[in-house]
Amino acid sequence: MLRLLVTGGAGFIGSNFVRYILREHPDWQVVNLDRLTYAGNLENLKDIKNDSRYRFILGDIADREPMDKLFSQGFDVVVNFAAESHVDRSILDASPFMRTNVQGPQVLLEGARQHRVKLFLQVSTDEVYGSLGAEGKFNEESHLLPSSPYSASKAAADLLCRAYQQTYGLPVIITRCSNNYGPYQFPEKLIPLTITNALEGKPIPVYGDGLNVRDWIHVEDHCRALDLVIQRGKQGEIYNIGADNERTNLEMVHRILDMVEKPPSLITFVSDRPGHDRRYALDTTKIRRELGWEPKHSFDEALKRTVEWYIENEPWWRRIKSGEYLEYYKKVYLERK
């Protein structure tokens, strides 16, 4: 049996990971720590809230004293998803990103060191590598050249993880994944924003010429890769996770509009954001060769199912867009403190 501390487990990828682990490992236990910022939503996990192997704790990874108390409960593995992750928000105000994405991991790393955690898994992003030209891919040895305050904060966390591994011998693994899609993604990101705005007949903003390229991976393929890394990954290593599904943003928007039978006239080109990386692509040879991982989801079919999920779960995303979900959780959880 493994006892996992999952931070940021009420967010998009974190909630899918928690559900995946409980489904695939009946003898594992998960404690989910989340601050329930705007992107954290316990509705993402309402189907498992009564599972005896699962427990939710409201908390901030950057608060040292509460984190030390939590670590004293004993964990085998820490999986850190907790992060401010929206590039646009980091451009407007980088301060929350420095606290959550840099100070937070340092507090977690220290807790893991002091309490002898067996594995610290830092869930990072391909954005730390910066931008690619038309050819080539990033591998695990590529230089870190972040372009935004968000990606710089994630790169800083990666370097802290390496420092704790080198200095203290802390068992650390870093994963860097490409763009995720799937159910429960917060509707400020490209795919759910496009789907929900299209369903509402609202304009769909596209930066610049829309030709920025991203590699898309279904969130469950990402979760399965993380599961393999926990079980078989080599400590001190970095693993890139991607699915070789490179698409321009404009192509993604057009595909979704076709699926929901809405006109391309909804597309509204807006001024490009500062430091907008042109292309990301990952060389995933290492995780495929060493851990035997490969994506199982067909891109076209999985994107279709994702669109259908948002159509079928309209109350979920409408509560988010209206802000109603924040008021509910503020009342239920924050007043308990």
C-alpha positions as a printed Julia matrix, in Angstrom:
337×3 Matrix{Float64}:
   0.0    0.0     0.0
   1.16   3.52   -0.81
   0.01   6.65    0.94
   0.04   9.66   -1.41
  -0.09  13.37   -0.68
  -1.44  15.02   -3.82
  -1.24  18.81   -3.84
  -3.53  20.76   -6.14
  -5.78  17.74   -6.47
  -8.95  19.79   -6.96
  -7.68  21.26  -10.23
  -8.02  19.84  -13.72
  -5.09  17.42  -13.98
  -4.9   16.81  -10.23
  -8.53  15.74   -9.91
  -8.25  13.41  -12.89
  -5.1   11.94  -11.34
  -6.74  11.36   -7.94
  -9.67   9.6    -9.58
  -7.33   7.54  -11.77
  -5.17   6.39   -8.83
  -8.14   5.35   -6.7
  -9.59   3.42   -9.65
  -6.37   1.65  -10.62
  -4.94   0.99   -7.12
  -7.57  -0.26   -4.65
  -4.98  -0.5    -1.86
  -3.55   3.03   -2.22
  -4.65   6.01   -0.13
  -4.78   9.65   -1.26
  -4.78  12.84    0.79
  -5.68  15.78   -1.44
  -4.42  19.19   -0.32
  -5.79  22.18   -2.21
  -6.17  25.89   -1.43
  -9.32  26.08   -3.59
  -8.23  29.13   -5.53
 -10.36  30.06   -8.54
  -9.12  27.0   -10.48
  -9.75  24.5    -7.65
 -13.2   22.96   -7.68
 -14.35  20.11   -5.45
 -17.19  19.38   -7.86
 -14.44  17.74   -9.92
 -14.24  15.02   -7.24
 -17.78  14.76   -5.92
 -18.06  11.15   -7.16
 -15.26   9.99   -4.8
 -15.75  12.28   -1.81
 -17.09   9.4     0.31
 -14.35   6.92   -0.65
 -12.69   5.72    2.56
  -9.27   5.82    0.85
  -9.61   9.52    0.05
  -9.42  12.63    2.23
  -9.51  16.33    1.32
  -7.62  18.99    3.28
  -7.95  22.72    2.67
  -4.5   24.28    2.79
  -1.74  26.31    1.17
   1.51  24.58    0.19
   3.45  27.78    0.96
   2.4   27.81    4.64
   5.35  26.14    6.35
   3.93  25.32    9.8
   0.69  23.65    8.61
   2.64  21.75    5.96
   5.11  20.43    8.52
   2.21  19.27   10.67
   0.64  17.56    7.66
   3.87  15.79    6.71
   4.11  14.38   10.23
   1.14  12.18    9.36
   3.46  10.14    7.15
   3.42   9.84    3.34
   5.24   7.58    0.94
   4.86   9.79   -2.13
   4.23  13.5    -2.74
   2.8   14.46   -6.14
   2.88  18.24   -6.6
   0.3   19.59   -9.04
  -0.36  22.75   -7.05
   0.4   25.74   -9.25
  -0.87  28.98  -10.65
  -0.91  27.98  -14.3
  -2.49  30.58  -16.56
   0.12  32.49  -18.55
  -2.12  35.53  -19.1
  -2.65  35.94  -15.36
   1.1   35.7   -14.74
   1.69  38.56  -17.15
  -0.83  40.74  -15.3
   0.57  39.91  -11.85
   3.48  37.53  -11.28
   3.37  37.67   -7.47
   0.93  34.79   -6.85
   3.01  32.64   -9.2
   6.17  33.24   -7.19
   4.46  32.26   -3.95
   2.62  29.16   -5.14
   5.0   27.92   -7.84
   8.36  28.68   -6.18
   7.95  29.17   -2.45
   5.32  26.4    -2.3
   7.51  23.66   -3.8
  10.39  24.69   -1.51
   8.15  24.22    1.55
   7.01  20.85    0.22
  10.55  19.74   -0.57
  11.68  20.64    2.93
   8.75  18.77    4.43
   9.54  15.74    2.3
  13.2   15.91    3.37
  12.48  16.27    7.07
   9.94  13.45    7.09
  11.82  11.08    4.79
   9.29  10.81    1.98
  10.21   7.99   -0.41
   9.45   9.94   -3.61
   8.78  13.59   -4.48
   7.19  13.91   -7.93
   7.19  17.43   -9.37
   4.64  17.8   -12.17
   6.09  20.42  -14.5
   5.44  21.66  -18.03
   7.0   21.78  -21.48
   6.8   25.56  -21.25
  10.0   25.67  -19.18
  11.96  24.89  -22.36
  10.78  28.02  -24.16
   9.91  28.21  -27.85
  10.85  26.0   -30.8
  11.18  26.84  -34.46
   9.44  24.87  -37.17
  11.63  21.78  -36.66
  12.97  19.73  -33.77
  11.78  18.67  -30.33
  12.8   19.29  -26.74
  14.42  16.41  -24.88
  15.15  16.13  -21.18
  18.6   17.69  -21.65
  17.33  20.81  -23.42
  18.12  24.15  -21.81
  15.47  25.88  -19.74
  14.54  29.14  -21.5
  11.15  30.19  -20.11
   9.35  33.1   -21.75
   6.67  34.08  -19.22
   6.53  34.65  -15.47
   4.47  31.44  -15.25
   7.0   29.25  -17.07
   9.88  30.93  -15.22
   8.27  30.06  -11.89
   7.86  26.43  -12.98
  11.48  26.31  -14.15
  12.57  27.68  -10.76
  10.65  24.89   -9.02
  12.32  22.3   -11.25
  15.74  23.67  -10.3
  14.84  23.62   -6.61
  13.87  19.97   -6.98
  17.21  19.2    -8.59
  19.02  21.1    -5.84
  17.27  19.11   -3.11
  18.14  15.9    -4.89
  21.78  16.87   -5.35
  22.32  18.46   -1.94
  20.23  16.28    0.34
  19.76  13.11   -1.68
  15.99  13.65   -1.68
  14.36  11.12   -4.04
  12.95  13.49   -6.67
  11.55  12.92  -10.16
  10.41  15.72  -12.5
   7.91  15.24  -15.32
   7.29  17.78  -18.08
   4.08  17.39  -20.03
   2.57  19.0   -23.11
  -0.89  20.6   -23.25
  -3.59  18.49  -21.6
  -7.24  18.27  -22.58
 -10.2   16.33  -21.22
 -13.01  16.63  -18.65
 -13.01  19.13  -15.79
 -10.6   21.61  -17.41
 -11.15  25.17  -16.23
 -12.86  27.14  -19.01
 -10.18  29.81  -19.37
  -7.98  27.35  -21.33
  -8.21  27.09  -25.12
 -10.26  23.92  -25.6
 -12.94  24.4   -22.9
 -13.11  28.14  -23.63
 -13.72  27.41  -27.31
 -16.35  24.77  -26.54
 -18.27  26.78  -23.98
 -18.14  30.09  -25.84
 -19.28  28.34  -29.01
 -22.2   26.73  -27.18
 -23.15  30.16  -25.86
 -22.71  31.82  -29.25
 -20.01  34.1   -27.85
 -16.82  35.28  -29.62
 -13.83  32.97  -29.39
 -10.6   34.96  -28.91
  -7.55  33.71  -30.82
  -4.16  35.3   -30.2
  -2.2   36.77  -33.11
  -2.5   34.74  -36.3
  -3.56  31.6   -34.42
  -0.63  29.6   -35.79
   1.09  28.87  -32.49
   1.63  25.11  -32.27
   0.99  22.9   -29.25
   1.22  19.15  -28.69
  -2.02  17.87  -27.15
  -2.34  14.9   -24.79
  -5.47  13.51  -23.15
  -5.32  14.0   -19.4
  -5.79  10.29  -18.68
  -2.72   9.42  -20.76
  -0.81  11.93  -18.64
  -2.15  10.36  -15.43
  -1.13   6.9   -16.57
   2.38   8.17  -17.29
   2.62   9.65  -13.79
   1.44   6.36  -12.3
   4.24   4.54  -14.13
   6.78   7.13  -13.0
   5.74   6.6    -9.37
   6.1    2.85   -9.66
   9.09   2.49  -11.99
  10.7    5.88  -12.57
  14.33   6.4   -11.68
  15.0    8.88   -8.91
  16.79  12.05   -9.97
  15.51  11.78  -13.54
  13.32  13.96  -15.77
  10.67  12.46  -18.06
   8.98  14.29  -20.94
   5.35  13.3   -21.53
   3.66  14.11  -24.84
   1.48  12.49  -27.49
   2.84  13.79  -30.83
  -0.43  15.57  -31.62
   0.85  18.93  -32.85
  -1.9   21.32  -33.91
  -2.11  25.07  -34.36
  -4.47  26.91  -32.06
  -6.52  27.98  -35.06
  -6.86  24.39  -36.25
  -8.08  23.35  -32.8
 -10.72  26.08  -32.77
 -11.97  25.16  -36.25
 -12.21  21.46  -35.31
 -14.28  22.25  -32.25
 -16.56  24.64  -34.14
 -17.21  21.9   -36.7
 -18.04  19.42  -33.93
 -20.6   21.72  -32.3
 -21.88  22.99  -35.66
 -21.11  26.63  -35.01
 -19.82  29.12  -37.61
 -16.18  30.21  -37.92
 -17.45  33.79  -37.74
 -17.29  33.37  -33.94
 -13.49  33.48  -34.18
 -12.12  36.85  -33.09
  -8.43  37.53  -33.59
  -6.94  39.57  -30.74
  -3.54  41.13  -30.13
  -0.89  38.53  -29.37
   0.22  38.27  -25.77
   3.8   39.28  -24.85
   6.39  36.51  -25.04
   3.99  34.07  -26.71
   5.96  30.9   -27.52
   5.52  29.84  -31.13
   5.82  26.08  -30.88
   6.23  23.31  -28.3
   7.1   19.7   -29.09
   8.55  16.99  -26.85
  10.82  14.06  -27.54
   9.25  11.31  -25.41
  11.69   8.54  -26.32
  12.92   8.23  -22.73
   9.62   7.46  -21.0
   8.54   5.18  -23.83
  11.79   3.22  -23.81
  12.47   3.07  -20.07
   8.94   2.76  -18.66
   7.04   1.29  -21.59
   4.53   4.14  -21.66
   2.65   5.26  -24.73
  -0.58   7.24  -25.18
  -3.7    5.14  -25.64
  -6.19   7.81  -26.65
  -6.77   8.58  -30.31
  -6.65  12.35  -30.65
  -9.71  12.75  -32.89
 -11.88  10.39  -30.87
 -10.75  11.74  -27.5
 -11.32  15.35  -28.6
 -14.82  14.37  -29.73
 -15.53  12.77  -26.34
 -14.18  15.87  -24.6
 -16.54  18.12  -26.54
 -19.41  15.77  -25.69
 -18.46  15.88  -21.99
 -18.79  19.67  -21.91
 -22.11  19.49  -23.73
 -23.41  16.91  -21.24
 -22.03  18.77  -18.2
 -23.24  22.28  -18.95
 -24.26  23.02  -15.32
 -20.64  22.36  -14.23
 -19.06  24.95  -16.5
 -21.89  27.46  -16.18
 -21.39  27.54  -12.4
 -17.71  28.24  -13.02
 -18.31  30.99  -15.56
 -20.86  32.67  -13.3
 -18.62  32.38  -10.22
 -21.33  30.49   -8.33
 -18.98  27.59   -7.56
 -16.62  29.89   -5.62
 -19.35  31.14   -3.32
 -20.45  27.62   -2.49
 -17.0   26.39   -1.49
 -16.2   29.59    0.36
 -19.26  28.96    2.5
 -18.66  25.24    3.01
 -14.88  25.21    3.63
 -13.41  28.61    4.31
 -15.85  29.36    7.13
 -14.64  26.24    8.94
 -11.19  27.72    9.47
